[in-house]
Amino acid sequence: MSKEAERVYLTNKMKTGEGNYAFPIAYPNLPFDIPTNAPYAEFHIISSPQGVVVGGEGRGRVRMRYAGLVQLTVWVPKEKGTKTGTVSSDTFKDLFQFKVGRDTAGQTYKFGSIQDYTPETKAGWECFVYRVPFKRDSIERVQIGI
């Protein structure tokens, strides 16, 4: 399993559609200045710490499945309208929903259906959250013997 390959793959996938958003996007572990009185978004990768064995892949190897979510949290200043936040749902959906892919470590990804909700907001901001669940399969070595 390569968490770094997962991070790079998912972040790069998100960045391919970055120009389609009407605001800047913050990524994990990268510097970002929150704009003053303007929309922005945060991209998050939420992955499970443990996988489940879903099958054998020959002597000493198993297929592990990990679950996770990619999430886009869009912040729009109050009184600036909600169109920016809601339109971004379609762009995020086009990037991830029902897609499949493979990262540089050979792990495969299958993305599910977009989920959205509007949580309570912080003072002065409207918030829109979009999530797409994914399953990541990884072929991993196991020790055979006693």
C-alpha positions, -999 to +999 in steps of 0.1 A: +000+000+000+013+034-008-004+063+010+019+088-008+008+074-042-028+078-031-023+114-021-004+123-053-030+105-075-061+121-059-045+155-056-034+155-093-069+143-103-084+172-085-059+197-100-068+186-135-102+203-131-089+232-110-094+257-139-131+250-140-137+264-105-143+301-099-121+302-068-087+290-055-084+256-038-064+247-008-046+213-007-033+194+023+003+203+033+006+231+007+007+268+016-025+287+010-037+322+018-075+325+024-088+352+002-105+382+018-142+384+012-140+359-018-149+323-023-124+295-018-123+257-013-105+231+006-097+196-009-095+167+016-086+131+013-102+109+040-090+073+040-094+043+062-064+033+083-070-004+077-079-025+047-098-057+042-084-088+023-107-093-007-088-121-025-056-139-032-032-128-059-009-157-061+017-171-037+025-146-010+003-118-023-033-106-014-056-080-028-064-054+000-093-030-003-093+004+014-122+027+016-121+065+016-136+098+005-125+128-015-141+159-002-144+195-015-155+221+011-165+254-006-166+286+015-186+315+001-189+348+019-224+355+031-244+379+010-223+368-021-249+343-033-248+306-034-244+299-071-206+296-069-210+269-043-237+249-060-221+250-095-189+236-081-208+204-073-212+196-110-175+202-116-164+180-087-189+153-098-175+153-133-140+147-119-148+118-096-183+103-097-183+068-111-147+071-124-120+045-122-082+049-123-048+037-113-020+054-095+018+051-100+020+023-074-005+002-094-034+007-070-068+008-086-096+033-077-133+030-081-153+061-072-190+061-062-218+086-062-214+122-050-229+131-017-235+167-006-246+186+025-246+221+039-233+221+075-236+249+100-213+277+089-188+299+106-196+336+110-197+354+077-195+323+054-218+299+036-204+263+033-210+236+007-195+201+012-192+176-016-179+140-011-173+111-033-165+077-017-139+055-033-124+020-029-087+015-035-074-019-042-037-027-036-018-059-042+004-066-011+028-092+000+021-114+030+045-136+049+039-173+043+051-198+069+054-202+106 
